[in-house]
């Protein structure tokens, strides 16, 4: 052993799992936001179509 060599390597599996879970939750939220925007766009297009057909 020489100066600067690690004495002990620490790993925190719970911390890593928490980080992975938070990333998955973020991806779910991003997908939900995309779906909401898509639904809003579709509804807007439906209303525009209905307004054009009021004649």
N, C-alpha and C positions, 0 to 999 in steps of 0.2 A: 504494500500500500504506500502511496506517495501523497504528498500535499495536493489538495484539490480533488482527489478521488472522492466520489460520493460514499458516505458511510451507510446510508439507508435510502432506499427508494420508496417513496410514499405514493399510494394510489387511493383515490376516493371514488369507488364505483357508484356510490349513492349520488355524489355530486355530478358525475357524468350522466347518470340516468336522468337526474332532474333536468340537466341541460338539454338532453335529447327530447324529453317530454315537453319542455317549454318550446323548443323549436317546432315540434309537431303541432302544438297548440297554435303557434303563430301561423304555420302553414294552413291550418284549418280556418283560422280567422281570415286570412288572405283569400282563401277560396270562397268563404261565405260572402266576403265583400264583393268579389268578382261576380258571384251569382246574383247578389242583390242589385248590382249595377246593370247586369244583363237583364234582369226582370224589369227594372225601371225603364230601360231602353225599349224593351218589347212593349211595355204598357204605353209608353209615349207614342210609339209607332201605331199601336192599335187605336189610340185616341185620335191621332192625326188622320188615320184612314177613316174613322167614323165621322170626323168633322168634314172631310172632303165629300162624303157620301150623304150629307144632310140635304143636299139640293133636291 
